[in-house]
Amino acid sequence: MASEEVTTVRARPEPIKAVPVRHPGRWILVAVLAVLAAMFVHVLVTNKAFNWSFMVDKMFRPPIIEGLLRGTVLMTVLAMLIGVVLGVLVAIMRLSDNPILRGVGWLYTWFFRAVPRLVLLAVFGNIGILWSRIEFGVPFDTQLGQLFGIDNLQLRLFGFSSRDIITGFMAGLLGLALSEAAYMAEIVRAGIQSVDGGQTEAAQALGMSRGQLLRRVVLPQAMRVIIPPTGNETIAMLKDTSLLLYVPVTVELFFQLDAVGKRTFQIFPMYVAACLWYLFLTSILLVGQHYLERHFGKGYGPTAQARDRLRTMAAQQGGGGAQ
């Protein structure tokens, strides 16, 4: 009796019909945003209070450009340079083993982070009230003379009138730079502490001094942590130069725009012009910050991790082929 072979054919499953998930809430939000954008554009085009022709004519005048370059841009650069250098020094003091240096660093950051910048600028703008002259020489010379029975002892080499030194620009620069140094100190301190302690131990084992350790090992690795908040601080400093109006600093962008608005009774168009100028300058800084972050972020992040995985896989395949 012959055996019959039975062949079973499996039925092919039907293709899956994927139904996309609907998000009606997103489309409602998009519609609301579109309506709001249309309303905003309508206001810009139809509302005569903007007075676009007047604003464009005034915002590029020589006093405005001079205030832009000599006031806003120059003040931002100088305040950030002083703030970064002084902030690094204060951060090193905060991380020092010396309790006195550590305490002075903490006191500095506490004070200048606690007092608002507008208040600081007002104080520095009137600091000439404390001293009519600023002189250099032996400290407490008059008191020392009285102690030894010498009247009117003056051991001073030279001096200046406080009005000649502490101008509006200098007072504004001191207020912004000293305040910025306190914030930069915390940023630099966080960046230094983000570096693995083994790096420091290895550098010390090689005989590097503390200065060499900071310059060659710690700070280069800490830059990827320091750069992003420093870029944000630079943008904030650019905007905070508008506070120089209250010192006052006459050669400054917002001061000049405000003066034109009050003189012509066209305040609102000049304030809009200030917004446009600050948007333009901030956009330039954002581009520079992007490239700096990309430069100092080389070797870190998802891209670097993917590259390391590919290298590991290639090494494993190469090792398997050799076997």
C-alpha positions as a printed NumPy array, in Angstrom:
array([[  0.   ,   0.   ,   0.   ],
       [  1.555,   3.159,  -1.15 ],
       [  1.801,   5.965,   1.297],
       [  0.524,   9.31 ,   0.176],
       [  2.468,  12.453,   1.037],
       [  0.373,  15.355,   2.102],
       [  1.876,  18.787,   1.498],
       [  0.575,  21.618,   3.657],
       [  0.938,  25.115,   2.244],
       [  0.868,  27.937,   4.784],
       [ -1.376,  30.785,   3.821],
       [  0.435,  34.103,   3.355],
       [ -0.693,  36.648,   5.926],
       [ -2.481,  39.686,   4.678],
       [ -0.457,  42.905,   4.7  ],
       [ -0.904,  45.068,   7.764],
       [ -2.914,  48.172,   7.158],
       [ -1.222,  50.823,   9.264],
       [ -3.544,  53.587,  10.328],
       [ -1.684,  56.771,  11.251],
       [ -2.426,  58.199,  14.668],
       [ -4.443,  61.337,  14.369],
       [ -3.527,  64.424,  16.351],
       [ -6.437,  66.86 ,  16.102],
       [ -5.064,  68.924,  18.967],
       [ -1.932,  69.737,  16.955],
       [ -3.93 ,  71.001,  13.978],
       [ -6.093,  73.117,  16.249],
       [ -2.945,  74.64 ,  17.756],
       [ -1.516,  75.271,  14.268],
       [ -4.743,  77.008,  13.249],
       [ -4.686,  79.212,  16.358],
       [ -1.047,  80.149,  15.731],
       [ -1.809,  80.952,  12.099],
       [ -4.643,  83.279,  13.115],
       [ -2.425,  85.002,  15.7  ],
       [  0.373,  85.42 ,  13.135],
       [ -2.07 ,  86.922,  10.633],
       [ -3.358,  89.337,  13.275],
       [  0.206,  90.359,  14.169],
       [  1.132,  90.999,  10.53 ],
       [ -2.087,  92.967,  10.067],
       [ -1.188,  95.212,  13.008],
       [  2.329,  95.773,  11.636],
       [  1.024,  96.761,   8.211],
       [ -2.077,  98.782,   9.042],
       [ -1.397, 100.464,  12.394],
       [ -0.088, 103.98 ,  11.801],
       [  1.466, 104.167,  15.283],
       [  4.53 , 102.296,  13.989],
       [  5.31 , 105.113,  11.529],
       [  7.729, 102.921,   9.583],
       [  9.035, 105.645,   7.262],
       [  9.966, 107.884,  10.2  ],
       [ 11.568, 104.976,  12.091],
       [ 13.7  , 103.818,   9.153],
       [ 14.802, 107.395,   8.474],
       [ 15.926, 107.979,  12.066],
       [ 17.389, 104.609,  13.117],
       [ 20.376, 104.877,  10.75 ],
       [ 21.397, 108.442,  11.577],
       [ 25.079, 109.013,  12.594],
       [ 24.353, 109.508,  16.349],
       [ 22.479, 106.181,  16.421],
       [ 25.291, 104.339,  14.63 ],
       [ 27.843, 105.952,  16.942],
       [ 25.836, 104.846,  19.974],
       [ 25.619, 101.354,  18.485],
       [ 29.365, 100.995,  17.965],
       [ 30.919, 103.085,  20.737],
       [ 28.287, 102.359,  23.34 ],
       [ 26.547,  99.033,  22.913],
       [ 29.132,  96.954,  21.029],
       [ 32.255,  98.379,  22.7  ],
       [ 30.711,  98.206,  26.169],
       [ 29.653,  94.588,  25.603],
       [ 33.149,  93.557,  24.467],
       [ 35.005,  95.336,  27.283],
       [ 32.587,  94.255,  30.021],
       [ 32.732,  90.617,  28.905],
       [ 36.54 ,  90.621,  28.652],
       [ 36.931,  92.026,  32.156],
       [ 34.136,  89.813,  33.464],
       [ 35.633,  86.615,  32.033],
       [ 39.171,  87.295,  33.275],
       [ 38.026,  88.367,  36.728],
       [ 35.502,  85.52 ,  36.822],
       [ 38.238,  82.93 ,  36.191],
       [ 40.284,  84.398,  39.05 ],
       [ 37.29 ,  84.363,  41.415],
       [ 36.467,  80.777,  40.387],
       [ 40.03 ,  79.694,  41.2  ],
       [ 39.689,  81.433,  44.565],
       [ 36.412,  79.571,  45.203],
       [ 38.203,  76.261,  44.517],
       [ 41.31 ,  77.131,  46.519],
       [ 42.405,  75.181,  49.593],
       [ 43.008,  78.478,  51.384],
       [ 39.922,  79.283,  53.498],
       [ 40.533,  83.043,  53.263],
       [ 40.652,  83.032,  49.452],
       [ 37.643,  80.732,  49.383],
       [ 35.713,  83.064,  51.683],
       [ 36.613,  86.2  ,  49.719],
       [ 35.547,  84.505,  46.473],
       [ 32.232,  83.466,  47.993],
       [ 31.652,  86.956,  49.402],
       [ 32.311,  88.531,  45.998],
       [ 29.879,  86.26 ,  44.152],
       [ 27.259,  86.641,  46.893],
       [ 27.298,  90.436,  46.758],
       [ 27.37 ,  91.015,  43.011],
       [ 24.815,  88.301,  42.273],
       [ 22.47 ,  89.639,  44.941],
       [ 22.403,  93.31 ,  43.868],
       [ 20.482,  94.037,  40.63 ],
       [ 22.537,  95.486,  37.812],
       [ 20.355,  98.553,  37.529],
       [ 21.017,  99.335,  41.19 ],
       [ 24.763,  98.742,  40.721],
       [ 24.843, 101.101,  37.756],
       [ 23.029, 103.773,  39.75 ],
       [ 25.515, 103.363,  42.624],
       [ 28.589, 103.528,  40.372],
       [ 27.11 , 106.482,  38.518],
       [ 27.081, 108.413,  41.807],
       [ 30.226, 106.969,  43.372],
       [ 31.993, 110.31 ,  42.957],
       [ 30.032, 111.427,  46.021],
       [ 32.331, 109.267,  48.183],
       [ 35.637, 110.708,  46.945],
       [ 36.255, 114.041,  45.265],
       [ 39.776, 112.874,  44.344],
       [ 41.361, 109.475,  43.801],
       [ 45.019, 109.489,  44.897],
       [ 47.793, 106.887,  44.95 ],
       [ 50.459, 106.59 ,  47.639],
       [ 50.952, 105.252,  51.158],
       [ 47.584, 104.308,  52.686],
       [ 46.515, 105.944,  55.971],
       [ 49.273, 108.522,  55.644],
       [ 47.405, 111.238,  57.543],
       [ 46.486, 108.859,  60.364],
       [ 50.076, 107.604,  60.593],
       [ 51.302, 111.19 ,  60.813],
       [ 48.915, 111.945,  63.66 ],
       [ 50.064, 108.78 ,  65.421],
       [ 53.683, 109.993,  65.329],
       [ 52.849, 113.636,  66.029],
       [ 53.226, 114.908,  62.437],
       [ 50.43 , 117.149,  61.233],
       [ 49.168, 116.998,  57.642],
       [ 51.505, 114.181,  56.59 ],
       [ 50.805, 113.332,  52.954],
       [ 52.705, 110.509,  51.287],
       [ 50.8  , 110.59 ,  47.993],
       [ 52.474, 110.26 ,  44.62 ],
       [ 49.727, 111.477,  42.282],
       [ 45.971, 111.754,  42.035],
       [ 43.051, 112.61 ,  39.808],
       [ 39.693, 114.238,  40.196],
       [ 36.985, 111.584,  40.427],
       [ 34.99 , 113.419,  37.763],
       [ 37.869, 112.986,  35.305],
       [ 38.184, 109.221,  35.93 ],
       [ 34.71 , 107.997,  36.79 ],
       [ 32.899, 109.182,  33.695],
       [ 29.53 , 107.781,  32.738],
       [ 31.137, 105.23 ,  30.43 ],
       [ 33.632, 104.104,  33.085],
       [ 30.967, 103.856,  35.775],
       [ 28.8  , 101.759,  33.48 ],
       [ 31.737,  99.553,  32.539],
       [ 32.631,  98.924,  36.191],
       [ 29.056,  98.104,  37.132],
       [ 28.499,  95.669,  34.265],
       [ 31.947,  94.036,  34.391],
       [ 32.025,  93.455,  38.148],
       [ 28.518,  92.041,  38.073],
       [ 29.339,  89.789,  35.127],
       [ 32.472,  88.476,  36.859],
       [ 30.331,  87.019,  39.657],
       [ 28.217,  85.022,  37.195],
       [ 31.226,  83.961,  35.142],
       [ 32.927,  82.736,  38.307],
       [ 30.102,  80.267,  38.913],
       [ 30.13 ,  79.171,  35.263],
       [ 33.895,  78.593,  35.254],
       [ 33.75 ,  76.826,  38.612],
       [ 31.083,  74.446,  37.303],
       [ 33.161,  73.808,  34.182],
       [ 36.305,  73.036,  36.17 ],
       [ 34.416,  70.686,  38.479],
       [ 32.981,  68.835,  35.465],
       [ 36.46 ,  67.562,  34.507],
       [ 37.148,  64.087,  35.855],
       [ 39.391,  64.044,  38.909],
       [ 41.588,  61.379,  37.337],
       [ 42.779,  63.936,  34.779],
       [ 44.054,  66.16 ,  37.567],
       [ 45.751,  63.288,  39.377],
       [ 47.467,  62.128,  36.192],
       [ 48.73 ,  65.647,  35.439],
       [ 50.032,  66.051,  38.989],
       [ 51.781,  62.676,  38.696],
       [ 53.591,  64.039,  35.637],
       [ 54.895,  66.928,  37.738],
       [ 52.734,  69.717,  36.307],
       [ 52.311,  72.833,  38.399],
       [ 48.832,  74.122,  39.258],
       [ 49.066,  76.773,  36.552],
       [ 50.108,  74.251,  33.905],
       [ 47.366,  71.917,  35.087],
       [ 44.717,  74.597,  34.58 ],
       [ 46.043,  75.829,  31.218],
       [ 46.822,  72.498,  29.555],
       [ 44.455,  69.952,  31.088],
       [ 41.483,  71.368,  32.995],
       [ 40.407,  74.505,  31.115],
       [ 40.591,  72.989,  27.572],
       [ 38.262,  70.174,  28.672],
       [ 36.026,  72.505,  30.674],
       [ 35.459,  74.8  ,  27.696],
       [ 32.668,  72.628,  26.275],
       [ 30.757,  73.219,  29.535],
       [ 31.756,  76.891,  29.847],
       [ 31.073,  78.091,  26.274],
       [ 27.241,  77.667,  26.075],
       [ 26.407,  79.663,  29.247],
       [ 29.113,  82.193,  28.374],
       [ 27.4  ,  82.772,  25.041],
       [ 24.129,  83.318,  26.872],
       [ 25.851,  85.741,  29.247],
       [ 27.262,  87.682,  26.279],
       [ 23.789,  88.033,  24.784],
       [ 22.422,  89.111,  28.17 ],
       [ 25.25 ,  91.648,  28.486],
       [ 24.435,  93.061,  25.055],
       [ 20.853,  93.647,  26.168],
       [ 21.86 ,  94.948,  29.601],
       [ 23.804,  97.796,  27.994],
       [ 20.39 ,  99.435,  27.6  ],
       [ 20.467,  99.928,  31.391],
       [ 23.251, 102.491,  30.87 ],
       [ 20.443, 104.939,  30.188],
       [ 20.181, 105.335,  33.97 ],
       [ 23.882, 106.103,  34.662],
       [ 23.633, 107.927,  32.232],
       [ 25.881, 107.019,  29.285],
       [ 24.975, 109.363,  26.459],
       [ 26.986, 107.515,  23.782],
       [ 24.799, 104.417,  23.814],
       [ 22.24 , 102.988,  21.397],
       [ 19.11 , 103.01 ,  23.553],
       [ 19.926, 106.44 ,  25.01 ],
       [ 20.172, 107.915,  21.52 ],
       [ 16.984, 106.24 ,  20.295],
       [ 15.121, 107.33 ,  23.418],
       [ 16.386, 110.905,  22.959],
       [ 15.166, 111.005,  19.341],
       [ 11.764, 109.655,  20.372],
       [ 11.286, 112.198,  23.149],
       [ 12.544, 115.078,  21.022],
       [ 10.157, 114.291,  18.153],
       [  7.274, 112.935,  20.292],
       [  7.584, 109.618,  18.437],
       [  8.477, 107.342,  21.353],
       [  6.936, 104.098,  20.125],
       [  8.64 , 103.967,  16.682],
       [ 12.014, 104.529,  18.321],
       [ 11.402, 101.75 ,  20.824],
       [ 10.531,  99.448,  17.925],
       [ 13.786, 100.525,  16.266],
       [ 15.63 ,  99.548,  19.45 ],
       [ 14.003,  96.11 ,  19.317],
       [ 15.109,  95.658,  15.708],
       [ 18.693,  96.69 ,  16.472],
       [ 18.94 ,  94.306,  19.436],
       [ 17.412,  91.478,  17.379],
       [ 20.027,  92.059,  14.679],
       [ 22.975,  92.098,  17.104],
       [ 21.702,  89.092,  19.062],
       [ 21.315,  87.073,  15.863],
       [ 24.979,  87.683,  15.022],
       [ 26.02 ,  86.515,  18.484],
       [ 23.858,  83.4  ,  18.183],
       [ 25.653,  82.411,  14.972],
       [ 29.046,  82.875,  16.618],
       [ 27.923,  80.891,  19.665],
       [ 26.799,  78.02 ,  17.419],
       [ 30.198,  77.68 ,  15.762],
       [ 32.062,  77.972,  19.067],
       [ 29.94 ,  75.235,  20.632],
       [ 30.51 ,  73.011,  17.613],
       [ 34.266,  73.607,  17.781],
       [ 34.691,  72.875,  21.495],
       [ 32.163,  70.028,  21.393],
       [ 34.264,  67.897,  19.05 ],
       [ 34.661,  64.398,  20.444],
       [ 31.566,  64.661,  22.657],
       [ 27.884,  63.961,  22.26 ],
       [ 25.839,  61.514,  20.145],
       [ 27.987,  61.957,  17.024],
       [ 31.166,  61.031,  18.873],
       [ 29.445,  58.071,  20.542],
       [ 28.206,  56.762,  17.186],
       [ 31.693,  57.123,  15.748],
       [ 33.156,  55.176,  18.67 ],
       [ 30.608,  52.386,  18.17 ],
       [ 31.464,  52.124,  14.475],
       [ 35.161,  51.896,  15.297],
       [ 34.47 ,  49.16 ,  17.853],
       [ 32.381,  47.177,  15.365],
       [ 35.055,  47.532,  12.692],
       [ 37.725,  46.357,  15.111],
       [ 35.628,  43.332,  16.104],
       [ 34.974,  42.392,  12.484],
       [ 38.611,  42.784,  11.671],
       [ 39.547,  40.578,  14.624],
       [ 37.001,  37.914,  13.584],
       [ 38.332,  37.882,  10.011],
       [ 41.891,  37.441,  11.236],
       [ 40.878,  34.354,  13.165]])
